[in-house]
Amino acid sequence: MTKPLSNPKRLWLWAELMFLYVLVPPIIAGLIQPELGDGVLSRVGIGWASFQTGLPSGLFVFPLLLITFVTMLLYLRLDPTFDNTRLWNKAGFKKDLRRIIAVFVPSAAVILGVTWLLAYKTPLLPESGFLRLPREMPIVILFISIGYPWISAYPQEITHRAFFFHRYRRILGEGSLAFWLNVLTFSWLHITMWNWVALAMTIPAGMLFAYTYLKSRSALAAGFEHAIYGIWAFFCGLGYFVFTGNVNGA
């Protein structure tokens, strides 16, 4: 039987969750686009502070994700209360693969249609953005297809699914509170893109990935699903909104 948490421990876990998943993303957003971040600071009355560091903005994207991924992965590997099979779990992935593909096929058509509407019926996405990569830069799609699953998708499923659900289950439980807070914090992670479209479209994505992880008990399954949706989004043209720092979609 799990020992009940003391109030200080419970408070610590809540503070840690808020810091890592709520406060850190906008700080990174400010470091990536310091001129925009400084504007926000001025509007909230702390204009004396600044996000200007003189460091390359790229330093705060994938290197930071890599450090976070490795740290959280090591924590999970060393925690005796965590079922390490969830980090991969090929059996769970195979069992859930048919459902993942069955949901992806109609979803891919919807995503393509929504991207067309954004490009031709709204000012949010330039018309040239629709299917731009396959039309003009097919080699980029190839590199995205190779690198995105391992550089971005799978690491995020470790940091925002495996670690999140395990580390905070004792304060969130394993029900709807944990699920919806996970979805919202995953969406909030994309505040670094500086546009509301990225936040909006990662809510249904987060729902899918969280459901898959909890159902399959496999970060591999969730990472695969994350990867195919991400690659397809770039293929269609939605990469315009999830390319870090693209404020044109704001």
Backbone hydrogen bonds, N-H to C=O, Kabsch-Sander energy under -0.5 kcal/mol:
donor,donor_aa,acceptor,acceptor_aa,energy
10,R,6,S,-2.5
11,L,7,N,-2.8
12,W,8,P,-2.3
13,L,9,K,-2.4
14,W,10,R,-2.1
15,A,11,L,-2.5
16,E,12,W,-2.8
17,L,13,L,-2.6
18,M,14,W,-2.5
19,F,15,A,-2.2
20,L,16,E,-2.9
21,Y,17,L,-2.6
22,V,18,M,-1.4
23,L,18,M,-2.3
24,V,19,F,-2.3
27,I,23,L,-1.4
28,I,24,V,-2.6
29,A,25,P,-2.4
30,G,26,P,-2.2
31,L,27,I,-2.0
32,I,28,I,-2.2
33,Q,29,A,-2.2
36,L,33,Q,-0.8
37,G,33,Q,-2.6
38,D,34,P,-2.9
39,G,35,E,-1.0
40,V,36,L,-1.8
41,L,37,G,-2.2
42,S,38,D,-2.1
43,R,39,G,-1.8
44,V,40,V,-1.6
45,G,42,S,-1.3
46,I,41,L,-2.8
49,A,46,I,-1.9
59,L,56,P,-1.6
60,F,57,S,-1.9
61,V,58,G,-1.4
65,L,61,V,-2.2
66,L,62,F,-2.8
67,I,63,P,-2.3
68,T,64,L,-2.5
69,F,65,L,-2.9
70,V,66,L,-2.7
71,T,67,I,-2.4
72,M,68,T,-2.6
73,L,69,F,-2.5
74,L,70,V,-2.5
75,Y,71,T,-2.0
76,L,72,M,-2.3
77,R,73,L,-2.6
78,L,74,L,-2.1
79,D,75,Y,-1.2
82,F,79,D,-1.7
84,N,82,F,-1.1
86,R,83,D,-2.1
87,L,84,N,-1.5
88,W,85,T,-1.3
89,N,85,T,-0.5
93,F,89,N,-2.0
94,K,90,K,-2.6
95,K,91,A,-2.2
96,D,92,G,-1.5
97,L,93,F,-1.1
98,R,94,K,-0.5
100,I,96,D,-2.2
101,I,97,L,-2.5
102,A,98,R,-2.5
103,V,99,R,-2.2
104,F,100,I,-2.1
105,V,101,I,-2.2
107,S,103,V,-1.6
108,A,104,F,-3.1
109,A,105,V,-1.3
110,V,106,P,-2.0
111,I,107,S,-2.8
112,L,108,A,-2.3
113,G,109,A,-2.3
114,V,110,V,-2.9
115,T,111,I,-2.4
116,W,112,L,-2.0
117,L,113,G,-2.3
118,L,114,V,-2.5
119,A,115,T,-2.0
120,Y,116,W,-2.7
121,K,117,L,-2.4
122,T,118,L,-0.6
125,L,118,L,-1.3
129,G,126,P,-2.0
130,F,127,E,-1.2
131,L,236,C,-3.0
132,R,129,G,-1.5
135,R,131,L,-1.7
136,E,132,R,-3.3
137,M,132,R,-0.7
137,M,133,L,-2.1
140,V,137,M,-1.4
141,I,137,M,-1.1
142,L,138,P,-1.7
143,F,139,I,-2.1
144,I,140,V,-2.7
145,S,141,I,-2.6
146,I,142,L,-1.6
147,G,143,F,-3.0
148,Y,144,I,-2.5
150,W,147,G,-0.7
151,I,147,G,-2.8
152,S,148,Y,-2.0
153,A,148,Y,-2.3
154,Y,149,P,-2.7
156,Q,152,S,-2.1
157,E,153,A,-1.6
158,I,154,Y,-1.4
159,T,155,P,-2.5
160,H,156,Q,-3.0
161,R,157,E,-0.7
162,A,157,E,-2.5
163,F,158,I,-3.0
165,F,161,R,-2.6
166,H,162,A,-1.5
167,R,163,F,-3.2
168,Y,164,F,-2.0
169,R,166,H,-0.9
171,I,168,Y,-1.2
172,L,168,Y,-2.3
173,G,169,R,-2.1
175,G,172,L,-0.5
178,A,172,L,-0.6
179,F,175,G,-2.0
180,W,176,S,-2.9
181,L,177,L,-2.1
182,N,178,A,-2.0
183,V,179,F,-2.2
184,L,180,W,-2.3
185,T,181,L,-2.4
186,F,182,N,-2.1
187,S,183,V,-2.1
188,W,184,L,-2.6
189,L,185,T,-1.5
190,H,186,F,-0.5
190,H,187,S,-1.7
191,I,188,W,-2.1
192,T,189,L,-1.0
193,M,190,H,-1.8
194,W,191,I,-1.7
199,L,195,N,-1.0
200,A,196,W,-2.4
201,M,197,V,-2.8
202,T,198,A,-1.1
203,I,200,A,-1.1
205,A,201,M,-0.9
206,G,202,T,-2.0
207,M,203,I,-2.0
208,L,204,P,-2.1
209,F,205,A,-2.6
210,A,206,G,-2.5
211,Y,207,M,-2.1
212,T,208,L,-2.5
213,Y,209,F,-2.4
214,L,210,A,-2.4
215,K,211,Y,-2.5
216,S,212,T,-2.9
217,R,213,Y,-2.2
219,A,86,R,-3.1
220,L,88,W,-0.7
222,A,218,S,-1.9
223,G,219,A,-2.7
224,F,220,L,-2.7
225,E,221,A,-2.4
226,H,222,A,-2.7
227,A,223,G,-2.4
228,I,224,F,-2.5
229,Y,225,E,-2.0
230,G,226,H,-2.3
231,I,227,A,-2.9
232,W,228,I,-1.9
233,A,229,Y,-2.3
234,F,230,G,-2.1
235,F,231,I,-2.3
236,C,232,W,-2.6
237,G,233,A,-1.9
238,L,233,A,-2.1
239,G,233,A,-0.8
240,Y,237,G,-1.5
241,F,238,L,-1.8
242,V,238,L,-0.9
243,F,239,G,-0.8
244,T,242,V,-0.7
245,G,192,T,-0.6
246,N,243,F,-2.2
247,V,245,G,-1.4
249,G,246,N,-0.6
250,A,247,V,-1.9
